[in-house]
């Protein structure tokens, strides 16, 4: 068609579109709320399947049935992890055989409505009154407490760092680390192996939506801090942005071994 290569997806146009995709319209927000509702139904069904003793494979089927999705409909491959499988980031094997003892269940699964994604992560303990159950509750409480502080005009990076401070508090409370102050834990990155990922990411038409590092509509890039290279967003929060807040505390042998 004799179109110059420079006129195909020109960078200036793409940067502009990507930057402003962060600000959702009323329609987009409505679609994302519907996707969230579908995902919540799936999570409730999956928890029930876990508590009835089902395998990862069957729990996933219960999730898909509740959301009305096929495997190809969900915005990303469901992470259905029982027991130690939860220590594998982005685990997607789906064992057909249930473990002989159910101890824990991590579910990272979303839904899609009119092309817009939901992304939810939850963890449950098989027992309601043991150390692990108390830790899960405390992480959930800290997540909600952080969300309650969020406001426009604050960098997403700041909230990521704040949650590392909250992790340090929990590590001391649960006597996982006892010989170091909370400040020293964060300063020396002892909290890093326990949350080896970012606090979350922009969400929209894509699960990891575009322009998480863009500082303006010209495409100015601000990378994640070198201390937290897995963080997927460095933007200052503004109204109509949608981002996930999905912290966690993991016990991954290979990451804890150096300590």
C-alpha positions in Angstrom: 0.0 0.0 0.0 3.1 2.2 -0.2 2.9 3.3 3.5 6.2 4.4 5.0 7.3 2.2 7.8 7.6 5.3 10.0 3.8 5.8 9.6 2.9 2.3 10.9 2.1 2.6 14.6 4.2 5.7 15.0 5.8 5.9 18.5 4.3 9.3 19.3 0.7 8.0 18.7 1.2 4.7 20.5 2.8 6.4 23.5 -0.1 8.9 23.7 -2.7 6.1 23.5 -1.0 3.8 26.0 -0.5 6.6 28.5 -4.2 7.6 28.5 -5.4 4.0 28.7 -4.5 4.2 32.3 -7.5 6.5 32.9 -10.6 4.4 32.6 -13.9 5.6 31.2 -17.3 4.9 33.0 -17.9 2.1 30.5 -14.5 0.6 31.1 -15.0 0.7 34.9 -18.4 -0.9 34.5 -17.0 -3.7 32.5 -14.2 -4.3 35.0 -16.7 -4.4 37.9 -18.6 -7.1 36.0 -15.4 -9.0 35.5 -14.6 -8.8 39.2 -18.0 -10.1 40.1 -17.5 -13.1 37.9 -14.1 -13.7 39.4 -15.4 -13.5 42.9 -18.0 -16.2 42.1 -15.2 -18.4 40.8 -13.1 -17.8 43.9 -16.0 -18.8 46.2 -16.6 -22.0 44.2 -12.9 -22.8 44.2 -12.6 -22.4 48.0 -15.6 -24.7 48.4 -14.0 -27.3 46.2 -10.7 -27.0 48.2 -12.5 -27.5 51.4 -14.3 -30.6 50.0 -10.9 -32.2 49.2 -10.7 -31.8 45.4 -7.6 -31.8 43.3 -6.1 -28.8 41.7 -7.5 -29.9 38.3 -11.0 -30.3 39.7 -10.8 -27.0 41.7 -10.0 -25.3 38.4 -13.0 -26.9 36.8 -15.2 -25.6 39.6 -13.8 -22.1 39.1 -14.4 -22.2 35.4 -18.0 -23.5 35.9 -18.8 -20.7 38.3 -17.4 -18.0 36.0 -18.9 -19.4 32.9 -15.5 -19.4 31.3 -13.5 -21.9 29.3 -9.7 -22.2 29.8 -9.4 -20.0 26.7 -11.7 -17.3 28.1 -9.8 -16.4 31.2 -7.4 -13.5 30.9 -4.5 -15.6 32.1 -3.8 -19.2 33.1 -5.3 -19.9 36.5 -2.9 -20.5 39.3 -4.4 -23.3 41.4 -1.8 -24.3 44.0 -2.2 -26.6 46.9 0.3 -26.9 49.8 3.9 -26.3 48.8 2.9 -25.6 45.2 2.0 -22.1 46.4 5.7 -21.4 46.7 6.1 -21.7 42.9 5.3 -18.3 41.4 2.9 -18.7 38.4 2.4 -22.4 39.1 0.0 -23.9 36.5 0.6 -27.6 36.5 -2.9 -28.6 37.9 -2.3 -32.0 39.5 -5.2 -34.5 38.9 -4.6 -36.2 42.3 -5.4 -34.4 45.5 -2.7 -34.5 48.1 -3.1 -36.8 51.1 -3.2 -33.8 53.4 -4.7 -30.5 52.5 -2.8 -27.7 54.3 -3.2 -24.6 52.1 -4.6 -23.3 48.9 -3.5 -20.3 46.8 -5.7 -19.2 43.9 -4.6 -16.5 41.4 -7.4 -16.4 38.9 -9.4 -13.8 37.0 -12.3 -13.4 34.6 -13.1 -11.3 31.5 -16.0 -9.2 30.5 -16.2 -7.5 27.1 -12.5 -7.8 26.8 -11.7 -6.3 30.3 -9.8 -8.3 32.9 -10.2 -9.1 36.5 -7.2 -10.4 38.5 -7.7 -11.7 42.1 -5.3 -13.7 44.4 -6.4 -15.3 47.6 -4.9 -17.8 50.0 -6.8 -20.1 52.4 -5.6 -22.3 55.3 -7.1 -25.8 55.6 -7.3 -25.3 59.4 -8.7 -22.2 60.9 -6.6 -22.0 64.1 -3.0 -22.6 63.4 0.1 -20.4 62.8 -0.5 -20.4 59.1 -4.1 -19.4 59.3 -3.1 -16.5 61.6 -0.4 -15.4 59.2 -2.9 -15.5 56.2 -5.3 -13.4 58.2 -2.7 -10.9 59.1 -1.5 -10.5 55.5 -5.1 -9.9 54.5 -5.5 -7.3 57.2 -2.4 -5.5 56.1 -3.5 -5.6 52.5 -6.8 -3.9 53.4 -5.0 -1.4 55.7 -2.7 -0.4 52.9 -5.6 0.0 50.4 -7.4 2.2 52.9 -4.4 4.7 52.8 -4.2 4.9 49.0 -4.9 8.3 47.4 -4.2 10.3 44.3 -0.9 12.0 44.0 1.2 9.3 45.6 3.6 7.1 43.6 2.7 3.5 43.3 6.3 2.7 44.2 5.7 4.2 47.7 2.9 1.8 48.4 5.2 -1.1 47.3 7.8 0.0 49.8 5.2 0.5 52.5 4.1 -3.1 52.2 7.6 -4.3 52.6 7.5 -2.4 55.9 4.3 -4.2 56.8 5.9 -7.5 55.9 8.8 -6.7 58.3 6.2 -6.1 61.1 4.6 -9.5 60.4 7.9 -11.3 60.3 8.6 -10.0 63.8 5.1 -10.6 65.1 5.1 -14.3 63.9 8.7 -14.7 65.2 10.1 -15.6 61.8 12.8 -13.0 62.2 13.5 -11.9 65.7 17.1 -10.6 65.8 16.7 -7.5 63.6 14.6 -4.4 63.6 11.8 -3.8 61.1 13.7 -0.9 59.6 16.9 -3.1 59.2 14.9 -5.9 57.5 13.7 -3.5 54.8 17.0 -1.7 54.5 18.9 -5.0 54.0 16.1 -6.5 51.8 15.3 -9.4 54.1 11.7 -8.8 53.2 12.5 -9.3 49.5 12.7 -13.1 49.5 9.3 -13.2 51.3 7.6 -11.1 48.6 9.7 -11.6 45.4 7.3 -9.7 43.2 5.7 -6.3 42.9 2.8 -5.1 44.9 0.6 -5.3 41.7 0.2 -3.7 38.3 -2.1 -1.7 36.1 -5.2 -3.6 35.0 -7.5 -3.1 32.0 -7.8 -4.6 28.5 -4.6 -6.5 29.5 -3.9 -8.2 32.8 -0.6 -6.4 33.0 -2.0 -3.3 31.3 0.2 -0.9 29.3 2.1 2.2 30.3 2.9 1.2 33.9 6.3 3.0 33.6 5.2 6.0 31.5 5.4 9.3 33.2 3.8 11.4 30.5 2.1 11.1 27.1 5.4 11.5 25.4 6.5 8.1 26.7 9.0 9.2 29.3 10.1 6.0 31.0 10.8 5.6 34.8 12.1 2.1 35.5 11.4 0.2 38.7 13.9 0.8 41.6 16.9 -1.5 41.3 16.1 -2.9 44.7 12.6 -4.0 43.4 13.1 -4.9 39.8 9.9 -6.9 39.5 7.6 -3.9 40.2 5.4 -3.3 37.2 4.3 0.3 37.8 6.1 3.5 38.7 3.3 6.0 38.0 1.8 8.5 40.4 -1.8 7.4 41.2 -4.6 9.5 39.7 -8.4 9.2 39.7 -9.8 6.5 37.2 -6.6 4.4 37.3 -7.2 0.7 38.1 -4.3 -1.3 39.6 -4.1 -4.5 41.6 -2.9 -4.6 45.2 -1.8 -8.3 45.7 0.9 -8.6 48.3 1.9 -11.9 49.8 4.4 -13.7 52.1 6.1 -16.7 50.4 8.4 -19.3 51.8 10.6 -20.3 48.9 13.5 -22.5 49.9 15.8 -21.3 47.1 15.3 -17.6 48.0 15.7 -18.2 51.7 18.7 -20.4 51.5 21.3 -17.6 51.3 20.0 -16.2 54.6 
